[in-house]
Amino acid sequence: MSSIKKLAGQTIWYGASSIFARFLYYMLTPYLTLKFIGTSQYGQMTLVYSLIPFLNTLILFGFETAYFRYILKKEHEKDVYNTITTSLIISTTLITLLTILLNQQIAGFIGIPKHPEYITISAFIIACDALSAIPFAKLRHDGRPKKFAFIRIAGIFLNIAVAYFFLSVCPSLQKKHPNSVFLIIYSAGFGVGYVLIANLAQSFFQVLALSKELAQFQWKLNKTLWREIIIYSLPLTIAGFGGMINETFDRIMLQKRSSFTGDAATYQVGIYGACYKLSILITLFVQAFRMGAEPFFFRQSTEENAQKTYARVMKFFVITICCMFLFVALYLDIWKYFISDEKMWEGLKVVPILLFANMFLGIYYNLSIWYRLSHKTIAGAYITLIGAAITLIINYLFIPGFGYMACAWATFLCYGFMMVLSYIWGQKEYPIPYAWKKLLAYMIIVVIIYFIHHFITSVWKNTWLNLGLATFLLSIYCLFVIQVEKKEFQKLPYIGKWILRFS
């Protein structure tokens, strides 16, 4: 249990800072949906941010995971850092220049042909994020959570401040003080561009804050090691592209395949993008968990009872995301106020579907440890590409008739299939004793609870009944899980003492 305690500590330090930082960023959702209310600009922003992860994946080339994989041997530490960073700087420079040169074509492809400047700004954001990726990984490996947390959170505060300055302060100055010196850098029609500039300010700040870590590398490329890393990372990159198709390409397809046209189609993308963000809690927890879990899993692989530890981690992970699902789905009437444009509330029906889809994705990330440890990363590429094919086919066939609902169900089916396939394949290659029957039962119970709440509140529409019933059902589920897993929870620090006292 000490290893799980260690993982929990890492998840809290690295993950909590990531959750807080991303939560601050998502707090921009009500602000931006209000600023862009009644326009297609939020949809334009959603389309741009559906492109950025693809280019990030191309540039990073799975080097983060490779860094944790090859850094295990202490004597190779400097060589790995130098080789990966040198390679990353070269690829970042080339891809950034290519993106800028092709900005008009890329803008047309994603559905915003009038705004190639958005692509140019995005290219610089991606470059800065790529340059900070390995230094961030180094901080995680070296166990320096305070610096990691400060940079992430300070960057988000800077992002919010810059966005607020351009979208609120400058318009106010233009009305009251039209001769203000600050208006030299302001153009009223730039809109989404200022959101991207705010993001660029954050990304550039991160590079500056990590300059000490960046300065530690030397221009050295160990060709033998580099070839090993490329062979290991290539399938991860292919999997990453498939993952981005599953995660963000549905917005681009929704723009192109929707029965709506022009700005109306872009507005539909905005509805889906805004409602997708209400699955924030599970998404952020999964990301936070990955921050702590990736280096932990590789270090744990050398221990005698590694498989049992992985199974135990999975149990706590599933319990946590089940509780998070209920916390969002049962209180959706509160969470919806994060979207200031009430017309977008029509898309709230996708939220429970996307929440469960992200549960599947989180479980898949847990399961994927088998091919990362067994050096069979090509399996991850196959699984993700199959998932991508499911996403593309369902969206292509059903978006014209069902709009963003098709996107939500495509995401659900894609991640569900990937989870099941990874489990079956992984148990043959690298058996781990997951308590899958119990975990499946927990998830089914969560679905039943959601439908009970949905049925009762749709018959008796009362806000206090809605909130009271949600609280009651969530409490009952938590108490049920604690009772079933009493022995496991009693071994945990702090929580265990509380459960032992009241059980």
Helices and strands as residue ranges (DSSP letters): H 2-10, I 11-15, H 16-26, H 28-35, H 41-60, H 63-70, G 74-76, H 77-101, H 103-110, H 116-142, H 145-164, I 165-169, H 170-176, G 181-185, H 192-209, H 211-215, H 223-247, H 249-257, H 262-276, G 277-279, H 280-300, H 306-329, H 332-335, G 336-338, G 342-350, H 351-367, H 369-373, H 377-402, H 404-429, H 436-459, H 463-484, H 486-490, H 495-502
